[in-house]
């Protein structure tokens, strides 16, 4: 984990990485729920992916999707060194078409124990509409960055960086939708940049 953190720190987009405390939390959560079949949308250099792979049993699986294979390949040597690459099915490209295909197939409904989303914030709600069908009842979906640099509680005229301001409304919309969704119960944690844990009830 430390080695991958150090590699990622040198990358120009290192702000996108999962924090160390969040990686540790995900690793423990997956062990607590005995997760075996998982999915990750938004991989970057694979820090949360490594945390997940370390927690899964040897025959555990992670369907990992990202639009950028190059970033994933930065972290891949570390994942291989840890002897975990066999657990990962990496797909390059947008996740929504893959999710739509899985739903259409029918055989993936309710098959995932855990799903982690750390990708394009403007699509979080689109992901949620699909993932709720793919995660099992009692399974968990984690949405990252739900505090979004603290901007979700900032006054409307607060001075925010351009990209923070741009995505804030999408994150706020997601937070409201998750809180009102009767199919899940949620817990929002101030770990990393905020992670909302959703447990599927129905």
Contact map, one row per residue, 1 for C-alpha under 8 A:
1111100000000000000000000000000000000000000000100110000000000000000000000000000000000000000000000000000000000000000000000000000000000000000000000000000000000000000000000000000000000000000000000000000000
1111110000000000000000000000000000000000000000000000000000000000000000000000000000000000000000000000000000000000000000000000000000000000000000000000000000000000000000000000000000000000000000000000000000
1111111000000000000000000000000000000000000000000000000000000000000000000000010000000000000000000000000000000000000000000000000000000000000000000000000000000000000000000000000000000000000000000000000000
1111111100000000000000000000000000000000000010100000000000000000000000000010010000000000000000000000000000000000000000000000000000000000000000000000000000000000000000000000000000000000000000000000000000
1111111110000000000100000000000000000000000000100000000000000000000000000000000000000000000000000000000000000000000000000000000000000000000000000000000000000000000000000000000000000000000000000000000000
0111111111000000000000000000000000000000000000000000000000000000000000000000000000000000000000000000000000000000000000000000000000000000000000000000000000000000000000000000000000000000000000000000000000
0011111111100000000000000000000000000000000000000000000000000000000000000110000000000000000000000000000000000000000000000000000000000000000000000000000000000000000000000000000000000000000000000000000000
0001111111100100100000000000000000000000000010000000000000000000000000000110000000000000000000000000000000000000000000000000000000000000000000000000000000000000000000000000000000000000000000000000000000
0000111111110100000000000000000000000000000000000000000000000000000000000000000000000000000000000000000000000000000000000000000000000000000000000000000000000000000000000000000000000000000000000000000000
0000011111110100000000000000000000000000000000000000000000000000000000000000000000000000000000000000000000000000000000000000000000000000000000000000000000000000000000000000000000000000000000000000000000
0000001111111100000000000000000000000000000000000000000000000000000000000000000000000000000000000000000000000000000000000000000000000000000000000000000000000000000000000000000000000000000000000000000000
0000000011111100000000000000000000000000000000000000000000000000000000000000000000000000000000000000000000000000000000000000000000000000000000000000000000000000000000000000000000000000000000000000000000
0000000000111111000000000000000000000000000000000000000000000000000000000000000000000000000000000000000000000000000000000000000000000000000000000000000000000000000000000000000000000000000000000000000000
0000000111111111100000000000000000000000000000000000000000000000000000000000000000000000000000000000000000000000000000000000000000000000000000000000000000000000000000000000000000000000000000000000000000
0000000000001111100000000000000000000000000000000000000000000000000000000000000000000000000000000000000000000000000000000000000000000000000000000000000000000000000000000000000000000000000000000000000000
0000000000001111110000000000000000000000000100000000000000000000000000000000000000000000000000000000000000000000000000000000000000000000000000000000000000000000000000000000000000000000000000000000000000
0000000100000111111000000000000000000000000110100000000000000000000000000000000000000000000000000000000000000000000000000000000000000000000000000000000000000000000000000000000000000000000000000000000000
0000000000000001111101100000000000000000000000110000000000000000000000000000000000000000000000000000000000000000000000000000000000000000000000000000000000000000000000000000000000000000000000010000000000
0000000000000000111111100000000000000000000000000000000000000000000000000000000000000000000000000000000000000000000000000000000000000000000000000000000000000000000000000000000000000000000000010000000000
0000100000000000011111110000000000000000000000000000000000000000000000000000000000000000000000000000000000000000000000000000000000000000000000000000000000000000000000000000000000000000000000010000000000
0000000000000000001111111000000000000000000000000000000000000000000000000000000000000000000000000000000000000000000000000000000000000000000000000000000000000000000000000000000000000000000000110000000000
0000000000000000011111111100000000000000000000000000000000000000000000000000000000000000000000000000000000000000000000000000000000000000000000000000000000000000000000000000000000000000000000110000000000
0000000000000000011111111110000000000000000000110010000000000000000000000000000000000000000000000000000000000000000000000000000000000000000000000000000000000000000000000000000000000000000000000000000000
0000000000000000000111111111000000000000000000000010000000000000000000000000000000000000000000000000000000000000000000000000000000000000000000000000000000000000000000000000000000000000000000000000000000
0000000000000000000011111111100000000000000000000000000000000000000000000000000000000000000000000000000000000000000000000000000000000000000000000000000000000000000000000000000000000000000000000000000000
0000000000000000000001111111110000000000000000010011000000000000000000000000000000000000000000000000000000000000000000000000000000000000000000000000000000000000000000000000000000000000000000000000000000
0000000000000000000000111111111000000000000000000011011000000000000000000000000000000000000000000000000000000000000000000000000000000000000000000000000000000000000000000000000000000000000000000000000000
0000000000000000000000011111111100000000000000000000001000000000000000000000000000000000000000000000000000000000000000000000000000000000000000000000000000000000000000000000000000000000000000000000000000
0000000000000000000000001111111110000000000000000000000000000000000000000000000000000000000000000000000000000000000000000000000000000000000000000000000000000000000000000000000000000000000000000000000000
0000000000000000000000000111111111100000000000000001001100000000000000000000000000000000000000000000000000000000010000000000000000000000000000000000000000000000000000000000000000000000000000000000000000
0000000000000000000000000011111111100000000000000000001100000000000000000000000000000000000000000000000000000000000000000000000000000000000000000000000000000000000000000000000000000000000000000000000000
0000000000000000000000000001111111100000000000000000000000000000000000000000000000000000000000000000000000000000000000000000000000000000000000000000000000000000000000000000000000000000000000000000000000
0000000000000000000000000000111111100000000000000000000000000000000000000000000000000000000000000000000000000000000000000000000000000000000000000000000000000000000000000000000000000000000000000000000000
0000000000000000000000000000011111110000000000000000000100000000000000000000000000000000000000000000000000000000000000000000000000000000000000000000000000000000000000000000000000000000000000000000000000
0000000000000000000000000000011111111100000000000000000100010000000000000000000000000000000000000000000000000000110000000000000000000000000000000000000000000000000000000000000000000000000000000000000000
0000000000000000000000000000000001111100000000000000000110111000000000000000000000000000000000000000000000000000100000000000000000000000000000000000000000000000000000000000000000000000000000000000000000
0000000000000000000000000000000000111110000000000000000000011100000000000000000000000000000000000000000000000011110000000000000000000000000000000000000000000000000000000000000000000000000000000000000000
0000000000000000000000000000000000111111000000000000000000011110000000000000000000000000000000000000000000000001111000000000000000000000000000000000000000000000000000000000000000000000000000000000000000
0000000000000000000000000000000000001111100000000000000000000111000000000000000000000000000000000000000000000001011100000000000000000000000000000000000000000000000000000000000000000000000000000000000000
0000000000000000000000000000000000000111111000001000000000000111100000000000000000000000000000000000000000000000001111000000000000000000000000000000000000000000000000000000000000000000000000000000000000
0000000000000000000000000000000000000011111000000000000000000001110000000000000000000000000000100000000000000000001111100000000000000000000000000000000000000000000000000000000000000000000000000000000000
0000000000000000000000000000000000000001111100000000000000000001111000000000000000000000000000000000000000000000000011110000000000000000000000000000000000000000000000000000000000000000000000000000000000
0000000000000000000000000000000000000001111111111000000000000001110000010000000000000000000000000000000000000000000001100000000000000000000000000000000000000000000000000000000000000000000000000000000000
0000000000000001100000000000000000000000011111100000000000000000010100110000000000000000000000000000000000000000000000000000000000000000000000000000000000000000000000000000000000000000000000000000000000
0001000100000000100000000000000000000000001111100000000000000000000000111111000000000000000000000000000000000000000000000000000000000000000000000000000000000000000000000000000000000000000000000000000000
0000000000000000000000000000000000000000001111111100000000000000000000010011000000000000000000000000000000000000000000000000000000000000000000000000000000000000000000000000000000000000000000000000000000
1001100000000000110000100000000000000000001111111110000000000000000000000010000000000000000000000000000000000000000000000000000000000000000000000000000000000000000000000000000000000000000000000000000000
0000000000000000010000100100000000000000001001111111000000000000000000000000000000000000000000000000000000000000000000000000000000000000000000000000000000000000000000000000000000000000000000000000000000
0000000000000000000000000000000000000001001001111111100000000001000000000000000000000000000000000000000000000000000000000000000000000000000000000000000000000000000000000000000000000000000000000000000000
1000000000000000000000000000000000000000000001111111110000000000000000000000001000010000000000000000000000000000000000000000000000000000000000000000000000000000000000000000000000000000000000000000000000
1000000000000000000000110110000000000000000000111111111000000000000000000000000000000000000000000000000000000000000000000000000000000000000000000000000000000000000000000000000000000000000000000000000000
0000000000000000000000000110010000000000000000011111111100000000000000000000000000000000000000000000000000000000000000000000000000000000000000000000000000000000000000000000000000000000000000000000000000
0000000000000000000000000000000000000000000000001111111100011100000000000000000000010011000000000000000000000000000000000000000000000000000000000000000000000000000000000000000000000000000000000000000000
0000000000000000000000000010000000000000000000000111111100000000000000000000000000010000000000000000000000000000000000000000000000000000000000000000000000000000000000000000000000000000000000000000000000
0000000000000000000000000011011000000000000000000011111110000000000000000000000000000000000000000000000000000000000000000000000000000000000000000000000000000000000000000000000000000000000000000000000000
0000000000000000000000000000011001110000000000000001111111111000000000000000000000000000000000000000000000000000000000000000000000000000000000000000000000000000000000000000000000000000000000000000000000
0000000000000000000000000000000000010000000000000000001111110000000000000000000000000000000000000000000000000000000000000000000000000000000000000000000000000000000000000000000000000000000000000000000000
0000000000000000000000000000000000000000000000000000000111110000000000000000000000000010000000000000000000000000000000000000000000000000000000000000000000000000000000000000000000000000000000000000000000
0000000000000000000000000000000000010000000000000000000111111000000000000000000000000010000000000000000000000000000000000000000000000000000000000000000000000000000000000000000000000000000000000000000000
0000000000000000000000000000000000111100000000000000100111111100000000000000000000000010000000000000000000000000000000000000000000000000000000000000000000000000000000000000000000000000000000000000000000
0000000000000000000000000000000000011100000000000000100100111110000000000000000000000011100000000000000000000000000000000000000000000000000000000000000000000000000000000000000000000000000000000000000000
0000000000000000000000000000000000001111000000000000100000011111000000000000000000000011100000000000000000000000000000000000000000000000000000000000000000000000000000000000000000000000000000000000000000
0000000000000000000000000000000000000111000000000000000000001111100000000000000000000001111000000000000000000000000000000000000000000000000000000000000000000000000000000000000000000000000000000000000000
0000000000000000000000000000000000000011111000001000000000000111110000000000000000000001111000000000000000000000000000000000000000000000000000000000000000000000000000000000000000000000000000000000000000
0000000000000000000000000000000000000001111000000000000000000011111000000000000000000000011111100000000000000000000000000000000000000000000000000000000000000000000000000000000000000000000000000000000000
0000000000000000000000000000000000000000111100000000000000000001111110000000000000000000011111100000000000000000000000000000000000000000000000000000000000000000000000000000000000000000000000000000000000
0000000000000000000000000000000000000000010000000000000000000000111110000000000000000000000111000000000000000000000000000000000000000000000000000000000000000000000000000000000000000000000000000000000000
0000000000000000000000000000000000000000000100000000000000000000011111110000000000000000000110000000000000000000000000000000000000000000000000000000000000000000000000000000000000000000000000000000000000
0000000000000000000000000000000000000000000000000000000000000000011111111000000000000000000100000000000000000000000000000000000000000000000000000000000000000000000000000000000000000000000000000000000000
0000000000000000000000000000000000000000000000000000000000000000000111111100000000000000000000000000000000000000000000000000000000000000000000000000000000000000000000000000000000000000000000000000000000
0000000000000000000000000000000000000000000110000000000000000000000111111110000000000000000000000000000000000000000000000000000000000000000000000000000000000000000000000000000000000000000000000000000000
0000000000000000000000000000000000000000001111000000000000000000000111111111000000000000000000000000000000000000000000000000000000000000000000000000000000000000000000000000000000000000000000000000000000
0000000000000000000000000000000000000000000010000000000000000000000011111111100000000000000000000000000000000000000000000000000000000000000000000000000000000000000000000000000000000000000000000000000000
0000001100000000000000000000000000000000000010000000000000000000000001111111100000000000000000000000000000000000000000000000000000000000000000000000000000000000000000000000000000000000000000000000000000
0001001100000000000000000000000000000000000011100000000000000000000000111111111000000000000000000000000000000000000000000000000000000000000000000000000000000000000000000000000000000000000000000000000000
0000000000000000000000000000000000000000000011000000000000000000000000011111111100001000000000000000000000000000000000000000000000000000000000000000000000000000000000000000000000000000000000000000000000
0000000000000000000000000000000000000000000000000000000000000000000000001111111110000000000000000000000000000000000000000000000000000000000000000000000000000000000000000000000000000000000000000000000000
0011000000000000000000000000000000000000000000000000000000000000000000000011111111000000000000000000000000000000000000000000000000000000000000000000000000000000000000000000000000000000000000000000000000
0000000000000000000000000000000000000000000000000100000000000000000000000011111111111000000000000000000000000000000000000000000000000000000000000000000000000000000000000000000000000000000000000000000000
0000000000000000000000000000000000000000000000000000000000000000000000000001111111111000000000000000000000000000000000000000000000000000000000000000000000000000000000000000000000000000000000000000000000
0000000000000000000000000000000000000000000000000000000000000000000000000000111111110000000000000000000000000000000000000000000000000000000000000000000000000000000000000000000000000000000000000000000000
0000000000000000000000000000000000000000000000000000000000000000000000000000011111110000000000000000000000000000000000000000000000000000000000000000000000000000000000000000000000000000000000000000000000
0000000000000000000000000000000000000000000000000000000000000000000000000000001111111100000000000000000000000000000000000000000000000000000000000000000000000000000000000000000000000000000000000000000000
0000000000000000000000000000000000000000000000000100110000000000000000000000001111111111000000000000000000000000000000000000000000000000000000000000000000000000000000000000000000000000000000000000000000
0000000000000000000000000000000000000000000000000000000000000000000000000001001100111111000000000000000000000000000000000000000000000000000000000000000000000000000000000000000000000000000000000000000000
0000000000000000000000000000000000000000000000000000000000000000000000000000000000111111100000000000000000000000000000000000000000000000000000000000000000000000000000000000000000000000000000000000000000
0000000000000000000000000000000000000000000000000000100001111100000000000000000000011111100000000000000000000000000000000000000000000000000000000000000000000000000000000000000000000000000000000000000000
0000000000000000000000000000000000000000000000000000100000001111000000000000000000011111110000000000000000000000000000000000000000000000000000000000000000000000000000000000000000000000000000000000000000
0000000000000000000000000000000000000000000000000000000000001111000000000000000000000111111000000000000000000000000000000000000000000000000000000000000000000000000000000000000000000000000000000000000000
0000000000000000000000000000000000000000000000000000000000000011110000000000000000000001111100000000000000000000000000000000000000000000000000000000000000000000000000000000000000000000000000000000000000
0000000000000000000000000000000000000000000000000000000000000011110000000000000000000000111110000000000000000000000000000000000000000000000000000000000000000000000000000000000000000000000000000000000000
0000000000000000000000000000000000000000000000000000000000000000111110000000000000000000011111000000000000000000000000000000000000000000000000000000000000000000000000000000000000000000000000000000000000
0000000000000000000000000000000000000000000000000000000000000000111100000000000000000000001111100000000000000000000000000000000000000000000000000000000000000000000000000000000000000000000000000000000000
0000000000000000000000000000000000000000000000000000000000000000111000000000000000000000000111111100000000000000000000000000000000000000000000000000000000000000000000000000000000000000000000000000000000
0000000000000000000000000000000000000000100000000000000000000000110000000000000000000000000011111110000000000000000000000000000000000000000000000000000000000000000000000000000000000000000000000000000000
0000000000000000000000000000000000000000000000000000000000000000000000000000000000000000000001111111000000000000000000000000011000000000000000000000000000000000000000000000000000000000000000000000000000
0000000000000000000000000000000000000000000000000000000000000000000000000000000000000000000001111111100000000000000000000000000000000000000000000000000000000000000000000000000000000000000000000000000000
0000000000000000000000000000000000000000000000000000000000000000000000000000000000000000000001111111110000000000000000000000000000000000000000000000000000000000000000000000000000000000000000000000000000
0000000000000000000000000000000000000000000000000000000000000000000000000000000000000000000000111111111000000000000000000000000001100000000000000000000000000000000000000000000000000000000000000000000000
0000000000000000000000000000000000000000000000000000000000000000000000000000000000000000000000011111111100000000000000000000000001000000000000000000000000000000000000000000000000000000000000000000000000
0000000000000000000000000000000000000000000000000000000000000000000000000000000000000000000000001111111110000000000000000000000000000000000000000000000000000000000000000000000000000000000000000000000000
0000000000000000000000000000000000000000000000000000000000000000000000000000000000000000000000000111111111110000000000000000000000000000000000000000000000000000000000000000000000000000000000000000000000
0000000000000000000000000000000000000000000000000000000000000000000000000000000000000000000000000011111111111000000000000000000001001100000000000000000000000000000000000000000000000000000000000000000000
0000000000000000000000000000000000000000000000000000000000000000000000000000000000000000000000000001111111000000000000000000000000000000000000000000000000000000000000000000000000000000000000000000000000
0000000000000000000000000000000000000000000000000000000000000000000000000000000000000000000000000000111111110000000000000000000000000000000000000000000000000000000000000000000000000000000000000000000000
0000000000000000000000000000000000000000000000000000000000000000000000000000000000000000000000000000011111111000000000000000000000000000000000000000000000000000000000000000000000000000000000000000000000
0000000000000000000000000000000000000000000000000000000000000000000000000000000000000000000000000000011011111000000000000000000000000000000000000000000000000000000000000000000000000000000000000000000000
0000000000000000000000000000000000000000000000000000000000000000000000000000000000000000000000000000011011111111000000000000000000000100000000000000000000000000000000000000000000000000000000000000000000
0000000000000000000000000000000000000000000000000000000000000000000000000000000000000000000000000000001001111110000000000000000000001111000000000000000000000000000000000000000000000000000000000000000000
0000000000000000000000000000000000000000000000000000000000000000000000000000000000000000000000000000000000011111000000000000000000001111100000000000000000000000000000000000000000000000000000000000000000
0000000000000000000000000000000000001000000000000000000000000000000000000000000000000000000000000000000000011111100000000000000000000111000000000000000000000000000000000000000000000000000000000000000000
0000000000000000000000000000000000001110000000000000000000000000000000000000000000000000000000000000000000010111111000000000000000000111001000000000000000000000000000000000000000000000000000000000000000
0000000000000000000000000000000000111100000000000000000000000000000000000000000000000000000000000000000000000011111000000000000000000011011100000000000000000000000000000000000000000000000000000000000000
0000000000000000000000000000010000101110000000000000000000000000000000000000000000000000000000000000000000000001111100000000000000000010001111000000000000000000000000000000000000000000000000000000000000
0000000000000000000000000000000000000111100000000000000000000000000000000000000000000000000000000000000000000001111110000000000000100010000111000000000000000000000000000000000000000000000000000000000000
0000000000000000000000000000000000000011100000000000000000000000000000000000000000000000000000000000000000000000011111000000000000000000000011110000000000000000000000000000000000000000000000000000000000
0000000000000000000000000000000000000001110000000000000000000000000000000000000000000000000000000000000000000000001111100001000000000000000011110000000000000000000000000000000000000000000000000000000000
0000000000000000000000000000000000000001111000000000000000000000000000000000000000000000000000000000000000000000000111111000000000000000000000111000000000000000000000000000000000000000000000000000000000
0000000000000000000000000000000000000000111000000000000000000000000000000000000000000000000000000000000000000000000011111001000000000000000000000000000000000000000000000000000000000000000000000000000000
0000000000000000000000000000000000000000010000000000000000000000000000000000000000000000000000000000000000000000000001111111000000000000000000000000000000000000000000000000000000000000000000000000000000
0000000000000000000000000000000000000000000000000000000000000000000000000000000000000000000000000000000000000000000001111111000000000000000000000000000000000000000000100110000000000000000000000000000000
0000000000000000000000000000000000000000000000000000000000000000000000000000000000000000000000000000000000000000000000011111100000000000000000000000000000000000000000100110000000000000000000000000000000
0000000000000000000000000000000000000000000000000000000000000000000000000000000000000000000000000000000000000000000000011111111000000000000000000000000000000000000000000000000000000000000000000000000000
0000000000000000000000000000000000000000000000000000000000000000000000000000000000000000000000000000000000000000000010111111111100000000000000000000000000000000000000000110010000000000000000000000000000
0000000000000000000000000000000000000000000000000000000000000000000000000000000000000000000000000000000000000000000000000111111110000000000000000000000000000000000000000000010010000000000000000000000000
0000000000000000000000000000000000000000000000000000000000000000000000000000000000000000000000010000000000000000000000000011111111000000000000000000000000000000000000000000000000000000000000000000000000
0000000000000000000000000000000000000000000000000000000000000000000000000000000000000000000000010000000000000000000000000011111111100000000000000000000000000000000000000000000000000000000000000000000000
0000000000000000000000000000000000000000000000000000000000000000000000000000000000000000000000000000000000000000000000000001111111110000000000000000000000000000000000000000000000000000000000000000000000
0000000000000000000000000000000000000000000000000000000000000000000000000000000000000000000000000000000000000000000000000000111111111000000000000000000000000000000000000000000000000000000000000000000000
0000000000000000000000000000000000000000000000000000000000000000000000000000000000000000000000000011001000000000000000000000011111111100000000000000000000000000000000000000000000000000000000000000000000
0000000000000000000000000000000000000000000000000000000000000000000000000000000000000000000000000010000000000000001000000000001111111110000010000000000000000000000000000000000000000000000000000000000000
0000000000000000000000000000000000000000000000000000000000000000000000000000000000000000000000000000000000000000000000000000000111111110000000000000000000000000000000000000000000000000000000000000000100
0000000000000000000000000000000000000000000000000000000000000000000000000000000000000000000000000000001000001100000000000000000011111111000000000000000000000000000000000000000000000000000000000000000000
0000000000000000000000000000000000000000000000000000000000000000000000000000000000000000000000000000001000011111000000000000000001111111000000000000000000000000000000000000000000000000000000000000000000
0000000000000000000000000000000000000000000000000000000000000000000000000000000000000000000000000000000000001111111000000000000000111111101110000000000000000000000000000000000000000000000000000000000100
0000000000000000000000000000000000000000000000000000000000000000000000000000000000000000000000000000000000001111100000000000000000001111111100000000000000000000000000000000000000000000000000000000000100
0000000000000000000000000000000000000000000000000000000000000000000000000000000000000000000000000000000000000100000000000000000000000011111000000000000000000000000000000000000000000000000000000000001111
0000000000000000000000000000000000000000000000000000000000000000000000000000000000000000000000000000000000000000100000000000000000000001111100000000000000000000000000000000000000000000000000000000001110
0000000000000000000000000000000000000000000000000000000000000000000000000000000000000000000000000000000000000001110000000000000000000011111110000000000000000000000000000000000000000000000000000000001100
0000000000000000000000000000000000000000000000000000000000000000000000000000000000000000000000000000000000000000111000000000000000000011011111000000000000000000000000000000000000000000000000000000111100
0000000000000000000000000000000000000000000000000000000000000000000000000000000000000000000000000000000000000000011110000000000000100010001111100000000000000000000000000000000000000000000000000000111100
0000000000000000000000000000000000000000000000000000000000000000000000000000000000000000000000000000000000000000011110000000000000000000000111110000000000000000000000000000000000000000000000000011110000
0000000000000000000000000000000000000000000000000000000000000000000000000000000000000000000000000000000000000000000111000000000000000000000011111100000000000000000000000000000000000000000000000011100000
0000000000000000000000000000000000000000000000000000000000000000000000000000000000000000000000000000000000000000000111000000000000000000000001111100000000000000000000000000000000000000000000001111000000
0000000000000000000000000000000000000000000000000000000000000000000000000000000000000000000000000000000000000000000001000000000000000000000000111111100000000000000000000000000000000000000000011110000000
0000000000000000000000000000000000000000000000000000000000000000000000000000000000000000000000000000000000000000000000000000000000000000000000111111000100000000000000000011001000000000000100001111000000
0000000000000000000000000000000000000000000000000000000000000000000000000000000000000000000000000000000000000000000000000000000000000000000000001111111100000000000000000010000000000000000001001110000000
0000000000000000000000000000000000000000000000000000000000000000000000000000000000000000000000000000000000000000000000000000000000000000000000001111111100000000000100010010000000000000000000001100000000
0000000000000000000000000000000000000000000000000000000000000000000000000000000000000000000000000000000000000000000000000000000000000000000000001011111100000000000100000000000000000000000000001000000000
0000000000000000000000000000000000000000000000000000000000000000000000000000000000000000000000000000000000000000000000000000000000000000000000000011111111000000000000000000000000000000000000001000000000
0000000000000000000000000000000000000000000000000000000000000000000000000000000000000000000000000000000000000000000000000000000000000000000000000011111111000001000110010000000000000000000000000000000000
0000000000000000000000000000000000000000000000000000000000000000000000000000000000000000000000000000000000000000000000000000000000000000000000000111111111000000000000010011000000000000000000000000000000
0000000000000000000000000000000000000000000000000000000000000000000000000000000000000000000000000000000000000000000000000000000000000000000000000000011111100000000000000000000000000000000000000000000000
0000000000000000000000000000000000000000000000000000000000000000000000000000000000000000000000000000000000000000000000000000000000000000000000000000011111110100000000000000000000000000000000000000000000
0000000000000000000000000000000000000000000000000000000000000000000000000000000000000000000000000000000000000000000000000000000000000000000000000000000011111100000000000000000000000000000000000000000000
0000000000000000000000000000000000000000000000000000000000000000000000000000000000000000000000000000000000000000000000000000000000000000000000000000000001111100000000000000000000000000000000000000000000
0000000000000000000000000000000000000000000000000000000000000000000000000000000000000000000000000000000000000000000000000000000000000000000000000000000000111110000000000000000000000000000000000000000000
0000000000000000000000000000000000000000000000000000000000000000000000000000000000000000000000000000000000000000000000000000000000000000000000000000000001111111000000000000000000000000000000000000000000
0000000000000000000000000000000000000000000000000000000000000000000000000000000000000000000000000000000000000000000000000000000000000000000000000000000000001111100000000000000000000000000000000000000000
0000000000000000000000000000000000000000000000000000000000000000000000000000000000000000000000000000000000000000000000000000000000000000000000000000001000000111110110000000000000000000000000000000000000
0000000000000000000000000000000000000000000000000000000000000000000000000000000000000000000000000000000000000000000000000000000000000000000000000000000000000011111110000000000000000000000000000000000000
0000000000000000000000000000000000000000000000000000000000000000000000000000000000000000000000000000000000000000000000000000000000000000000000000000000000000001111111000000000000000000000000000000000000
0000000000000000000000000000000000000000000000000000000000000000000000000000000000000000000000000000000000000000000000000000000000000000000000000000000000000000111111100000000000000000000000000000000000
0000000000000000000000000000000000000000000000000000000000000000000000000000000000000000000000000000000000000000000000000000000000000000000000000001101000000001111111110000000000000000000000000000000000
0000000000000000000000000000000000000000000000000000000000000000000000000000000000000000000000000000000000000000000000000000000000000000000000000000001000000001111111111000000000000000000000000000000000
0000000000000000000000000000000000000000000000000000000000000000000000000000000000000000000000000000000000000000000000000000000000000000000000000000000000000000011111111000000000000000000000000000000000
0000000000000000000000000000000000000000000000000000000000000000000000000000000000000000000000000000000000000000000000001100000000000000000000000000000000000000001111111110000000000000000000000000000000
0000000000000000000000000000000000000000000000000000000000000000000000000000000000000000000000000000000000000000000000000000000000000000000000000001001100000000000111111111000000000000000000000000000000
0000000000000000000000000000000000000000000000000000000000000000000000000000000000000000000000000000000000000000000000000000000000000000000000000000000000000000000011111111100000000000000000000000000000
0000000000000000000000000000000000000000000000000000000000000000000000000000000000000000000000000000000000000000000000001101000000000000000000000000000000000000000000111111110000000000000000000000000000
0000000000000000000000000000000000000000000000000000000000000000000000000000000000000000000000000000000000000000000000001101000000000000000000000111000100000000000000111111111000000000000000000000000000
0000000000000000000000000000000000000000000000000000000000000000000000000000000000000000000000000000000000000000000000000000000000000000000000000100000100000000000000011111111100000000000000000000000000
0000000000000000000000000000000000000000000000000000000000000000000000000000000000000000000000000000000000000000000000000000000000000000000000000000000000000000000000001111111110000000000000000000000000
0000000000000000000000000000000000000000000000000000000000000000000000000000000000000000000000000000000000000000000000000001100000000000000000000000000000000000000000000111111111000000000000000000000000
0000000000000000000000000000000000000000000000000000000000000000000000000000000000000000000000000000000000000000000000000000000000000000000000000100000000000000000000000011111111100000000000000000000000
0000000000000000000000000000000000000000000000000000000000000000000000000000000000000000000000000000000000000000000000000000000000000000000000000000000000000000000000000001111111110000000000000000000000
0000000000000000000000000000000000000000000000000000000000000000000000000000000000000000000000000000000000000000000000000000100000000000000000000000000000000000000000000000111111111000000000000000000000
0000000000000000000000000000000000000000000000000000000000000000000000000000000000000000000000000000000000000000000000000000000000000000000000000000000000000000000000000000011111111001010000000000010000
0000000000000000000000000000000000000000000000000000000000000000000000000000000000000000000000000000000000000000000000000000000000000000000000000000000000000000000000000000001111111000110000000000000000
0000000000000000000000000000000000000000000000000000000000000000000000000000000000000000000000000000000000000000000000000000000000000000000000000000000000000000000000000000000111111100000000000000000000
0000000000000000000000000000000000000000000000000000000000000000000000000000000000000000000000000000000000000000000000000000000000000000000000000000000000000000000000000000000011111111100000000000000000
0000000000000000000000000000000000000000000000000000000000000000000000000000000000000000000000000000000000000000000000000000000000000000000000000000000000000000000000000000000000011111100000000000000010
0000000000000000000000000000000000000000000000000000000000000000000000000000000000000000000000000000000000000000000000000000000000000000000000000000000000000000000000000000000000001111100000000000000111
0000000000000000000000000000000000000000000000000000000000000000000000000000000000000000000000000000000000000000000000000000000000000000000000000000000000000000000000000000000001001111110000000000011111
0000000000000000000000000000000000000000000000000000000000000000000000000000000000000000000000000000000000000000000000000000000000000000000000000000000000000000000000000000000000101111111000000000011110
0000000000000000000000000000000000000000000000000000000000000000000000000000000000000000000000000000000000000000000000000000000000000000000000000000000000000000000000000000000001100001111100000001111000
0000000000000000000000000000000000000000000000000000000000000000000000000000000000000000000000000000000000000000000000000000000000000000000000000000000000000000000000000000000000000000111110000001110000
0000000000000000000000000000000000000000000000000000000000000000000000000000000000000000000000000000000000000000000000000000000000000000000000000100000000000000000000000000000000000000011111000111100000
0000000000000000000000000000000000000000000000000000000000000000000000000000000000000000000000000000000000000000000000000000000000000000000000000000000000000000000000000000000000000000001111100111100000
0000000000000000000000000000000000000000000000000000000000000000000000000000000000000000000000000000000000000000000000000000000000000000000000000010000000000000000000000000000000000000000111111110000000
0000000000000000000011000000000000000000000000000000000000000000000000000000000000000000000000000000000000000000000000000000000000000000000000000000000000000000000000000000000000000000000011111110000000
0000000000000000011111000000000000000000000000000000000000000000000000000000000000000000000000000000000000000000000000000000000000000000000000001000000000000000000000000000000000000000000001111110000000
0000000000000000000000000000000000000000000000000000000000000000000000000000000000000000000000000000000000000000000000000000000000000000000000011111110000000000000000000000000000000000000001111110000000
0000000000000000000000000000000000000000000000000000000000000000000000000000000000000000000000000000000000000000000000000000000000000000000000011111000000000000000000000000000000000000000111111111000000
0000000000000000000000000000000000000000000000000000000000000000000000000000000000000000000000000000000000000000000000000000000000000000000001111110000000000000000000000000000000000000000111111111100000
0000000000000000000000000000000000000000000000000000000000000000000000000000000000000000000000000000000000000000000000000000000000000000000001110100000000000000000000000000000000000000011110000111110000
0000000000000000000000000000000000000000000000000000000000000000000000000000000000000000000000000000000000000000000000000000000000000000000111100000000000000000000000000000000000000000011110000011111000
0000000000000000000000000000000000000000000000000000000000000000000000000000000000000000000000000000000000000000000000000000000000000000000111000000000000000000000000000000000001000001111000000001111100
0000000000000000000000000000000000000000000000000000000000000000000000000000000000000000000000000000000000000000000000000000000000000000111110000000000000000000000000000000000000000001110000000000111110
0000000000000000000000000000000000000000000000000000000000000000000000000000000000000000000000000000000000000000000000000000000000010011111110000000000000000000000000000000000000000011100000000000011111
0000000000000000000000000000000000000000000000000000000000000000000000000000000000000000000000000000000000000000000000000000000000000000110000000000000000000000000000000000000000000111100000000000001111
0000000000000000000000000000000000000000000000000000000000000000000000000000000000000000000000000000000000000000000000000000000000000000100000000000000000000000000000000000000000000011000000000000000111
